[in-house]
Amino acid sequence: MKWPFSKTTPDRAEPLLPAPTDHRREPALSFRSYRAARPDRLAKGFNVFDTTTRDQTRREIRGLVSHSRHAAHNFDYQRSYEMLFRRHVIGPNGIRLQMDVRDPNGRKDTIANRLIESGWQRWGKMGTPSICGRLSWWGIECQMATAIAREGGAFMRFHRGFNRGAFGMQVEPIPFDLLDLDLTKRLDDFSYIESGIEFNEDGRVLAFHLWTAPATEGHRPIKRRRIRVPASEMIYVIIPEEVGQALGVPRSATALRLMNMSEKYQESAMAAAHYGAAQMVFFKQDASTDQISKPAKPDMPIDEIEGGTMGMLPPGVTPEWSNPAYPEAAIEPFMRHMGTNQAAGLGVAYETLSGDLSRANFSSLRAGKGEERDEWRMLQRAVFEGLHDMVFSNFLPMAIISGQIRLPIEKLDKFLSPIWRPRGWQSVNPKDDATANANDLASGNKSLTEIVADRGRSVEDVLDERAAEVAAFKARDLPVPEWMGMPDDGVPGDNDPPLKGD
């Protein structure tokens, strides 16, 4: 087929460039291509794609998770990041449920909303939602958040039935160790198993292949065997980052090597500082004189240093002193540089990860906190979409069938309207932000719902609390302050809004 805008020419093949010869140099176009695509002796470390990212993760996930666990048990920054993940994604009150059930005319179904919210709160109390009876829903949220931060994903299994508590449903967090990572093969019906997860030809998860007990815990009475759990009974919560991603990657994947190197450096520096601070006395004597005492171990060299030690050296032995300069001024900027790189890989500010505010100022905190909080909000959404939505869609029908939430099951689709309210944050500059919010609210640029949602609350909760406060004032025959939204009746002695400087 000819190019439609070209002139009519005879159908013949003509070379666009002269035929190459042995002495001819490469065309100049090759020097204008991507230099980063060609490794050389100066820029080593880049490799040509020999496999997919998904296949690389499958091959290396066991090592990544193992190293991440080691870091969580031994390295302060990894431990700090997991605490930050729980604190900012889950928060002290968890990710709260706010129902938005509406009638066909668009009005809110207040009765259904309150019944479902109350049922969810009762189900989440200590001992009810977990099959072990030792966790609340908030505790399960924290465990799942830790697994996502440390191992890249979290597994949860649903258990339904009338023997599963008053609501007919309980959940079980599944350790990563129970997934059969070595099981990868094709199946006959165009489906396949990859690292213990079964997919159909479209990439949809069909089932999970698990071990009933870890290989290292032989004291359990359960016989270790492989089981197939359908996808309808289990979820795998990951942060979606790669196209076609099957397994999650630990959040600290790029920071693990620096964490390990920084830890070794700190240990060496601390040992050098200890040796430099330890003061010891050794007695030396000539071979011709009588020894006042014998060395404790005359055949063993001294390989330990302890402050205040007084020892005897064998004749002819002269101590050579090493005076380490640690701790010195260079260690602080170096460790700060290493910490900054690790914080960048984890997606948080260095000041947040380390707790070091010595060089922070208002401008840097405001800029850094804004970027960091956007990342936390993205993680919050990934968690409540992958975890809370799935758990709620399994919880509600069982709660209705069990009679704990008295609503008609035939209107289930109408009642599946949850809104999740994760935690919010206080402003870095609350005074200016409050003034800006008031101006935006007055001009119509922002709604009250949007302003309240920034702090992780719902406008309904705020209005209910204010109505209760007004009712409490009236019940005690107290004047309602004008700043609470009630008109001033002009009676002297009313509580007016607080003045500046009070």
N, C-alpha and C positions, 0 to 999 in steps of 0.2 A: 504493500500500500504506500502511495506516494504522499509526501508532505503536502498538504492542500495549498499552502501559500507559496510554494516554490515554482519556478518556471519549468516548463516542460522540457525535459532533457532526455536524451536517449538512455535506455536502461543499460547502464554499464557500471562496473565497479572500478572506481578510481581511488588510489590511496590518498589519504588526507595528508600524510607525512612521507618524506622520503624513506625509502627502504633502509632499515638499520644496517650498519656495517660494524665490523669489529673495532675499528678505531673511533667510531662516533660516540660522543658523550651522551648521557641520558638527557632527555628533553628537559627544558627549564621548568616545566610544570611540576615535575616531581619534587623540586626544591621548595615549591610553594605549598606542599601538602602538610599534613600534621606531623611535626617533628616528634611530638610526644608518642606517636604510634610506633616509632622505631627505637628500640633500646640500644644504648651504646655503652662504652666503658665508663663514661662519666656519670650517666644517669641510669644506674642499674636499679633493678627492683620491679621494672615493668615487664610483664609477660603478655604474650599474645593469647587471646582467648582460646583455651583448649577444652573448655566445658562451660556449662551454664552456671549462673549464680545458685540456682536451686540445687543442682548436683553438687556444687561445692559445699553448700550448707549441709546436705545429707551426709557427705563424707566426713565433715569436720565438726558436726554438732556435738558429738560426745566430748571431744577435747575442749570446745568452747565452754560448754556447761560445766565441765570439771574444773577448768581454770577460774571461771566466774565464781563457783562455790568456794574455791580456795581463797579467792580475793575477799569474798564476803566474810569468811571466818578469820581472816588475818590482816586485811588492809583497811585502814581507817576510811579512806575515800570511798571505797565500795560500800562499806557499812553505812557511811553517811548518805550516799546516794539512795540506798534502799529505804532509809528512814525518810528522806525527802520525798521519795516516790509515794510512800504510804501517806505522808503528811499532806501532800499537795493534791494527789489524785483522789484519795479516799477521804481524808480529813477526819477530825475528831468525831463528827456526827455521821459519817458515811455519806454516800450519794443518796439523797432523799427522793422519795416518790411523790409526785404531784399529779393527780389524775385530771384529765381534760375530756371527760365524757360529755357529749352534747346531744341534745334532742334533735330531731329532723329540722326543727325551726331555727337551729343554731344556738339556742339557749343552753346554758350549762345544766347538766343533771346533777344538782348538788347532792342529792341523797346517794346516788350511785358513787359519786366521787368520794364522799366521806366513808361509805361502807368499805370500799376497796382500800383506801388509804389506811383505815383502821385495821382491816384484816392483814394487810402487808406488815404493819407495825407489830401486830401480835405474833405473826409467824416469825418475825425476825428476832424475837427475844431469845435470851440465852437458853440453849438446850433444845429448841424446837426445830430449827432448819437443818441441822447436821445429823447424819446417821449415828455419829459417835456420841451425841448428846453433850458435848463439851464446848460447843461454839455457838455464838450468836451470828446473825447475818453480818454484823459489822466485823466480827472476827474472821469470818470467811472472806469478806472483801479484802481485809488486810493480808491474809494468806495468799490470795490470788494476785494481789498487787506485788507482793514480794516475789512470787514465781515469775511474773512478767518481767520485773526489773532484773532478776538474777539469771533466769533461764530463757528469757525471750518469749515465754508463753505459759499459760496455765490451763490445766485440764480440770473439768468438773463433770461428774456423772449424776444423772437424775434417778431417783428411786421413787416410784409411784405405787400407790395402793393403800387400802384401808389400814394396813399394819404399819404405815409410815407416818405416824403422828396424827394429830387431830385434823390437819389440813390435807392429809392424803399424799403429801409430797415432802421429801427431804433430799438434800444434796450431799455429795461427797467430793471434796477436793482430791484429785488423783495426783500422786507424785510423778514427776517426769521419768523416774527410774522404771516405772511399770510399763512404759511404752516399749514395744518390741522394735527397737531401732534397727536390728539386723534383718528384719523381715522385709525384703524388697523383691518383688517378682511380678510377672505378668499373670493375668487370669484369662480364662477362656472366653469370657463374655465381653471383651474389649475393655474391661476394667483392669486395674492394677493396684498393687500394694507398694507403697513407698515409705520406708522407715516406720512401718507399723500402722500407717494410715491408708485406708482403702479409698480409691477414687474411681469414678466412672470415666468414660472417654471424654466428657466435657470438663473434667476437673472438679466435679462436685464430690464432697466427702460422703462416702457411703457407710463407713464403719471405722472403728479403732480396734487394733489388735493389741491386747494388753496381757501382761503377766499378772497372776493373782497375788503374787508376793515377790519382793525383791530377792535377787539371788543371794545376797549377803545376810539375809535374816532367816536363817534356818530354824530359829527357835519358835517361829510361828507355827501354830497347829494346822494352818491351811496348806494343803498340798499345792506346790507351785505348778501351774499349768497355764497354757495360753488360752485366752477367751476372745471372742469377737463381740464387741459392743456396737450395736447399730448407732448411726449418727443421731437418730431421734432420741437417744438416751444419754447423749454426751456432747459436750462442746469443748472446743479448743480456742482459747482467747489469745490472740496475738495482735501486735501492732502492725497494720498493713503498710508495708514499705516497698516491697519488690513485686513486680508483675509475676503472677503465678506462684506466689510464695506458699510453700507447704509447711515449713517449720519456722518458728520464731528464732531470732538470734539474740543472745544476751545484750542488754543495753550497753554494757561496758566492753563490747567486743574490741573496739579500737583503742581503748584506754588500758586494757589489761597488761600489755607489755610494759607500758610506762609505769603502771602501778607496781609491778614486780621489780623493775629496775630502781624506782624511787625507794621502795622498801629496803632493798639490799644496800643502797647508798646510805640511807638513814642508819641502818644497823652498823655499817662500817664506821660511819661518823660517830655514832654513840660509843662504839668500842674504843675508837681512838681517843675520844674525850675522856672515857673512863681510865684508859691507860695513862693519859696525861695528868689526870687529877690524882691518881693513886700514888702515894708517897711510901717508899719502902727503904729499909736500911739493910745493907749487907756487910758482913764482917769478912775481911780478907786477911790472911796471914801467910807468912812464909812457910815453906816446906820444912825448914830447919827447926821451927819452934813447935811446941806442943799445942795441939788444938784444944781450944776451950770447949768445943762441942763438935759434934759430927753433923754433917748435912743430913737432913731428914731422908733424902733419897739420893745417895752419892752417885748412883749410876744413871739417874734420870735428869734430864735438863729441866729448868724451871720454865713452865709453859703457861702459868696462870699468874695474874697480878691481882693482888688484894691490898687495899689501903691499910697502912699501919703494920705491914709484915716486916719482921726482923729475922733474917736468915743468915746461915753460914755458908760461905762459898768454899769449895774444895781448893787446896793449894794450887797456885798457878792459874786460877780462873779469874779473869777480869771482866766485870760487867760492862757492856756497851749500851749506853742509854739512848733511847729513842724518845724525842720530845715532840709528839704530835701537836699540831697547831689548832686542832679542833676543840671546841667550835670556833670558827672564824667568821669574818664578815661575808665571805663569798657564799657560804652555804644558804643563807636566807634568800637572796635573789635567784639562786639556782633552783631551790626547791619551789619557790613561787612560780618560776617559769614552768617547771614540770607540772605543778598543780594546775596551772592555767590551761595547759594542753589537755590534761585529763578532764578538766571541767568542760572544755569545748567538745570533747568526744562524748560526754554524757549529756550535753545539751543544757547545762546549768551555768550560772555565773560562778566564778572562782570564789567570790565572797560568800555565796550561799553554800557551796560545797565545803569550804574550809572553815567558815565562821570567822575569817580574818577580815575585819573591817578597818584595819589600821590605815589603809590607803584609799578607802572609799570616800566619796563625797556625794552631795545631793544629786548632782547631774548624772554621775556615773551610776548611782543606785537607781535613779528614775529610768534611765535608758536600759540598764541591764535587767531590772525587774520586769519591765514591759515585755521584752523579748522572751524572757524566761517564762513568764506567766502565760504567754501565748502557747508555748510548748506544753505547759501543764494542761491547758485547756484542750489541746489536741489529744493528749493522752487520756484525759477524762472522757472525752467523747468516744475514743476507741474502746475504753473499758465499759462504759454503760451501753454502747451498741453491741459489743461482743458478749458481755456477761449479763447485765441487768435486763436488757430486752429479752434475751433468751430465757432467763430464769423466770421472768414475770409471765411470759407467754405459756410456760409450763405450769406455773403456780396458780394462775387465776381459774382455769377450768376445774382443777382439782379442788380448789377452795370453794367453788360454787357447788360442785357435786357433793362434797363432804358436808355442806350446810353451814360452813363457817362464814361465808359471805352470802347473804340471802338475796340473790339476784337471779333472774331467769337465764338459764344456760343457753336458750335459743337466741339470746341477744349478745352472745359472747363477742362477736366482731365489734359491736358498738362499744363494749367495755374495754377492749384492748387499745386504750388511748393513754399510755403513760407519758409523762414528761419527767425527766430526771434532772434534779437540781444538785449539782456538785457544789463543793465549797467555793467560796469566793475569797478575796483578799482585801485587806485594808489598804487604802491609798497611801502612797509614799508622801504625798502632800495633801492631806485630807481637807484643809481649809480651802485651797484653790479649787480642788476638784468638786467640793460641795457647792461653791459659788458657780462653777461652770455647769454643774448639773441643774442648779436652780434656774440659771439663765436658759439652758437648753429646754427645760421643762416648760418655762413660760413662753418661749418662742415656738414650741412645738417640734423642735429638732429631735427631742428624745421623749420617750414615754416613761411613765412611772414604772411600768413592768421591766423595761430595759435597764433602768437605773438600779432597781432592786435586784435584778438577776445578776448584775456584776458582782454582788456580794454573796451570791449563792442562795438567795432566798426568793420566795414568790410573793407577788403583790397581794395575793389572798391572805397569806400568813401575816403580812404587815397590817393589812386592814382589819383582820380579826383581832390582832393584838391591840390596835388603837381603839377599836370599838369596845373591847373589854376594859381598857384603861378608862375610857370615858364613862362607862357604866359603873366602874368602881368609884370614880369621883362622885357621881350622882348618888350612888347608894349610901355614901357617907355624908351627904349634904354638903359637899365641898364645891366651891366654884371651879368650873372646868377652865383651864388656861386657854387663852385665845390661840396660842401656838399649837394646840392639839387639834385644831380644826373646828372648834366651836366658836360661834360669834360672841363678842364681848357685849354684855348687857349694860355696860357703863356703870355698874355698881363699884364704888371705891373699894379697893382691897383685893380686886381680882389678881390672880397670878398672871402677870404679863410675861412676854417672851424675855429670856435672859438678855441683858444688855452687854455690850462689849466691855471687857475689863472686869466684869463681876466674877 
